[in-house]
Amino acid sequence: MPQRTVRFRIRPDGRVEEQVEGVSGDACLQLTDRLEAALGTVEQRQPTAEAFNTPQVLTQSQSQSVEPS
């Protein structure tokens, strides 16, 4: 699993900036939703290129052949 990082910068005027790395798509909003609610009103969101990536789903298939008797 790739590393996920959430960085915060607290400005002198009290504003908090949040940067998320290693999370694709809507998972970023799900990850930070409760944190943002606890911090207060979100004034601005600026998605990174990573936010537009679709999460990769790994699938595995297995085939089996049956020989007639």
C-alpha positions as CSV (number, residue, x, y, z in Angstrom):
1,M,0.0,0.0,0.0
2,P,1.4,3.4,-0.9
3,Q,2.2,5.9,1.8
4,R,-0.4,8.5,2.6
5,T,0.6,11.8,4.1
6,V,-1.4,14.7,5.4
7,R,0.6,17.9,6.1
8,F,-0.7,21.0,7.9
9,R,0.7,24.5,7.9
10,I,-0.7,26.9,10.5
11,R,-0.4,30.5,9.4
12,P,0.3,33.4,11.8
13,D,-3.3,34.7,11.2
14,G,-4.7,31.3,12.3
15,R,-5.5,29.8,8.9
16,V,-4.7,26.2,8.5
17,E,-3.5,24.8,5.1
18,E,-3.8,21.1,4.5
19,Q,-1.9,19.1,1.9
20,V,-2.6,15.4,1.1
21,E,-0.2,13.1,-0.7
22,G,-0.6,9.5,-1.8
23,V,-4.4,9.5,-2.1
24,S,-6.3,9.4,-5.4
25,G,-9.7,10.6,-6.3
26,D,-12.5,11.1,-3.8
27,A,-10.6,9.2,-1.1
28,C,-8.8,12.4,-0.3
29,L,-12.1,14.1,0.8
30,Q,-13.1,11.0,2.8
31,L,-9.7,10.9,4.5
32,T,-9.9,14.6,5.6
33,D,-13.6,15.1,6.1
34,R,-13.6,14.7,9.9
35,L,-10.4,16.7,10.3
36,E,-11.8,19.6,8.3
37,A,-15.1,19.5,10.3
38,A,-13.1,19.8,13.5
39,L,-10.9,22.7,12.2
40,G,-13.8,24.8,11.0
41,T,-15.0,26.3,7.7
42,V,-13.2,25.3,4.6
43,E,-12.6,28.4,2.6
44,Q,-10.9,27.0,-0.5
45,R,-10.0,23.6,-2.0
46,Q,-7.3,23.3,-4.6
47,P,-7.0,19.8,-6.0
48,T,-3.6,18.5,-7.1
49,A,-3.0,16.4,-10.2
50,E,-3.1,13.3,-7.9
51,A,-6.7,14.1,-7.0
52,F,-7.8,13.4,-10.6
53,N,-6.2,10.0,-10.8
54,T,-8.6,7.1,-10.5
55,P,-7.8,4.6,-7.8
56,Q,-6.3,1.4,-9.2
57,V,-8.2,-1.8,-8.4
58,L,-6.2,-5.0,-8.4
59,T,-8.0,-8.0,-9.7
60,Q,-6.9,-11.6,-9.9
61,S,-8.5,-14.2,-12.1
62,Q,-8.0,-17.9,-12.0
63,S,-9.0,-20.4,-14.7
64,Q,-9.3,-24.1,-14.4
65,S,-9.7,-26.7,-17.1
66,V,-11.5,-29.9,-16.5
67,E,-10.5,-32.9,-18.6
68,P,-13.3,-35.3,-19.7
69,S,-13.1,-38.7,-18.2
